[in-house]
Amino acid sequence: MERTVDVDRGAYPDVVTPWEQGAWRAAVFAWVEGELARHGLRVTGVARVRVRPWSVLMRVPVGREAPVWFKANPPAGVFEGPLTAALARWVPEFVLRPLAVDGERGWSLLPDGGPLLREVGAGPRVWEEMLGGYAKMQRALVPHVGELGALGVPRLRVREVPASFDRLRDGTGSLEPEQRARLDALRPRLVDWCAELDALGVPDSLDHADLHEGQLFHPAPGRFTYFDWGDAIVSHPFASLRIPAQRAAERYGPEVLPRLRDAYLDPWTDLGLSAAELRRAARLAWRLGALGRARAWTRLFPPATGTMDVIHSLLETGDTPPL
């Protein structure tokens, strides 16, 4: 029996995902209802579905104040469910604990995490706390890098970044001659930046790759819960700083950036690097954050979606970091 749902397609009315398949929808509802029953819960109202090229997300009312959330990832992001479950074991104070995960199908069922950071009206000091907490989580995950790879989380070492840059550039058939010339001129400098960054010796960890105020909960003072790991990659951790720092600068002005950077870098001081070396690493890794967005756009249900975003992100790699 077909359930009644509200469907939001946003700016993607024609996107094709598994949601268009009746058998898939029926399987989702059967799985959700079965897993909810294991927790003593049941669906009590109309589910709200958000269909996007990068995921299908469903808000499921369960007869209590907080709903639960179903998420389906595209094939390149099926690791998110198992990764979320693993993070709940390794760093439970920083993440959601899933109610259920189907790793083969890329399905997750998650509890509500409370208000998002963007809903709380936080100031720059809260962003500093958030970035410091996120860096503590990354630091704690360094010993688990091998296990992250075993879960299927993609890995990109710093020395492999130029080859990744080449694949992304060559995979975009929409480059204008001027754009291709800019990227070709950028590549030798990227090689030098990566060599310098690699030599500083910061260990790989988990990079969220899209950390912003809509991707984390702030349920109480001093508490932050990081979620939505579909774009994650095991790589240089400092690449994570780019997106939240940009968002904060847009809100509060560029003068907040030094304090945000230093709050993020503080948990890494035990590496034995000087403050100047850590800041240099953050500046170099800023460029890798742009490449992270380009890679993320290649992990969609329809592969052609996001070509212009890939090109834009590749070109941003040459921008001067504001740190």
VOLOTI-777917 format. One record per residue (C-alpha): residue in one letter; x, y, z. Coordinates in steps of 0.05 Angstrom, whole numbers, plus 32768, in hexadecimal, padded with zeros to 4 digits. Each point is the difference from the previous one (the first is absolute). Layout:
<recs>
AXYZ/...
</recs>
This chain:
<recs>
M800080008000/E801B80447FEC/R800A802F803C/T7FEE80498000/V803D802C8002/D801480487FF4/V803880047FCD/D8030803B7FFA/R802D80017FC2/G801B8046800C/A8026801A7FC4/Y80047FBB7FE1/P7FBA7FF07FE6/D80197FD17FCA/V80367FDB8027/V7FFC7FB47FFA/T800C7FD7803F/P7FE77FBD801A/W7FC58026801E/E7FDF7FFD7FBC/Q7FFB7FB48005/G7FC27FE68023/A80207FBF8016/W803A8027801F/R7FD1802D8027/A7FDA7FC38019/A80407FDF8017/V8015803F8024/F7FBF80068027/A80027FB68011/W80478007801A/V7FF280408026/E7FC27FE48021/G80237FBF8013/E803C8024801E/L7FD380318026/A7FDA7FC5801D/R80427FE5801C/H800480418028/G7FB77FFF8016/L7FED80377FCE/R7FD080067FC6/V7FF080337FC9/T7FC8802E8017/G7FF880337FC9/V801380177FBB/A804A7FF97FEF/R8023803A7FDF/V80327FED7FCA/R8038802C7FE5/V801A7FE77FBD/R8044801B7FEA/P80367FE77FD0/W802C7FED803B/S7FCD7FDD802D/V7FB87FEF8010/L7FEF80188046/M7FBE7FF18023/R7FE6801D8041/V7FD57FCC8023/P7FD080148038/V7FFE7FCB8037/G7FCE801B8032/R80318025802B/E801E80467FFE/A803E7FEE7FD8/P7FF97FDC7FBC/V80307FCD7FE4/W802480077FBE/F800A7FCF7FC7/K8038800D7FCF/A80137FDD7FBF/N8045800E7FE2/P80157FF97FB7/P802D7FC57FEF/A80408028800C/G7FE980138046/V7FE67FBE801B/F803880028034/E7FDB80368027/G7FD47FD18028/P80397FD18017/L802C803D800C/T7FCB8021802C/A7FF97FBF8028/A804B7FFC8008/L800680488016/A7FCB7FF38035/R802E7FCB801D/W804180277FFA/V7FEC80488010/P7FB87FFB801B/E800280448021/F800680227FBB/V7FCE7FDB7FD3/L7FBB7FE17FFA/R7FF57FB78011/P7FD87FE17FC7/L7FC17FD9800F/A800E7FD27FC5/V802F7FFA7FC4/D7FFC7FD87FC0/G804680077FE5/E7FF57FDB7FBF/R7FC5802B7FEB/G801D8041801C/W7FC6800B8030/S8002801E8046/L7FCC800F8035/L801580368030/P7FE48023803D/D7FF4804A8002/G803B8027801A/G7FDE803F8018/P800880477FE4/L8032800D7FC9/L80378031800D/R7FE1802F7FCD/E7FBF80018028/V802080138043/G801980467FF1/A80477FF08014/G803880347FFD/P80497FFA7FEC/R80157FE38044/V7FD17FC57FF6/W801E7FF47FBC/E80447FFD8021/E7FE67FCD8031/M7FE17FD87FC8/L80407FFE7FD7/G80297FEE803D/G7FD17FC6800F/Y80027FE97FB8/A804C80008000/K80007FD88041/M7FD57FCC7FDD/Q802E7FFE7FC4/R803D7FF9802E/A7FDE7FC58023/L7FF27FDF7FBD/V80497FFF7FE8/P800C7FB9801C/H7FC27FE87FDA/V801780157FBA/G80097FB87FE9/E7FBC7FEC801A/L7FE0803B7FDD/G801C7FE67FBF/A7FE57FBB800E/L7FBB801F8007/G8005801A7FB9/V800F80498010/P802A801B7FC6/R804880128010/L802B80347FDF/R8046800C801A/V801D80457FF5/R80337FE57FCF/E7FC77FE47FD6/V7FDB80427FFB/P801F80167FBD/A7FEA7FBF7FDE/S7FBA800A801D/F800280477FE5/D80117FE47FBB/R7FC77FCE8002/L7FCD80358014/R801980317FCA/D80017FCB7FC9/G7FBC7FE68014/T7FDD80437FF4/G7FF180067FB6/S7FE380468008/L80418026800B/E8009803F7FD9/P8046800A7FE1/E800E80388032/Q7FEC7FD4803A/R802B7FC77FE9/A803B802F7FF8/R7FF780198047/L7FFD7FB9801B/D803D7FEB7FD9/A8027803B801B/L7FE87FF18047/R80167FB78001/P804C800B800B/R7FF1802E803B/L7FD17FCC801C/V80377FCC7FFD/D802E802E8028/W7FCA80108034/C7FF17FB7800A/A804A7FEE8008/E800880368035/L7FC17FEC8024/D80137FB68000/A80458010801C/L7FE18022803D/G7FE97FBB8017/V7FB8800B8018/P7FE07FBB8000/D7FC37FEF7FD7/S7FBC7FFE8022/L7FB780067FED/D7FED803E7FD8/H7FB5800F8001/A800A80277FBF/D7FC080298009/L7FFE80188048/H7FD3803C800A/E7FCA801A802E/G7FCB7FD37FE1/Q802A7FC18009/L80057FFF804B/F7FD28004803C/H800A802E803B/P7FD17FE28034/A801E8022803D/P803980318013/G80437FDF7FF2/R7FE07FC57FDB/F80057FF47FB6/T7FEB7FC37FD7/Y801E7FF87FBB/F7FD97FDB7FCB/D7FF57FF67FB5/W803F7FDA7FED/G7FEE7FF07FB8/D8038802B7FE4/A80357FE98032/I80457FEC7FED/V803F7FE98024/S803380347FEF/H8024803C801E/P7FD28015803A/F800D804B7FF9/A7FDB80017FBD/S7FC17FFF802B/L800D80478017/R7FF080237FBF/I7FB47FFA7FFD/P7FEF80128049/A803280397FFF/Q7FE2801C7FC1/R7FB97FFB801D/A801580238040/A802480377FDA/E7FC2800C7FD7/R7FD880088040/Y80308027802C/G8036801C7FD2/P80467FE87FEF/E801C80198041/V7FE67FC18023/L802D7FD27FD7/P804080028029/R7FDB7FEC8040/L7FD97FCA7FDC/R80407FE47FE2/D80257FFF8042/A7FC47FE08024/Y80017FC97FCC/L804B7FF78003/D80057FFC804C/P7FF17FB58006/W80397FF37FCF/T803780218028/D80157FBD801D/L801D7FED7FBC/G803F80278012/L7FF880347FC9/S80088049800F/A7FC580307FFC/A801D801C7FC0/E80067FBB7FE1/L7FB87FEE8012/R7FE780427FE4/R80287FF47FC0/A7FE17FBA7FFA/A7FBB801E8009/R800E80327FC8/L80197FCA7FD1/A7FC67FD08010/W7FCE80387FF3/R800A7FF27FB6/L7FF27FB68009/G7FBC8013801C/A7FEC801C7FBC/L80127FBE7FDF/G7FD67FDC8034/R7FC280247FE7/A80127FEC7FB8/R80067FB78014/A7FBF80038027/W7FDA80167FC2/T80157FC07FDC/R7FDD7FD48034/L7FB8800D7FEA/F7FC77FD47FE8/P8003801E7FB9/P804A80087FEF/A7FF6803A7FD0/T7FE3802E8036/G802F8033801D/T803380067FC7/M8004804C8007/D80097FF9804B/V803B7FD17FF4/I802080337FD2/H7FF480398030/S801F7FD9803A/L803D7FED7FD7/L800B80497FEE/E7FF980158049/T803D7FD68010/G802A80397FE6/D7FDF8035802C/T802D801F8035/P7FED7FE58045/P7FE78037802F/L80237FE3803D/
</recs>
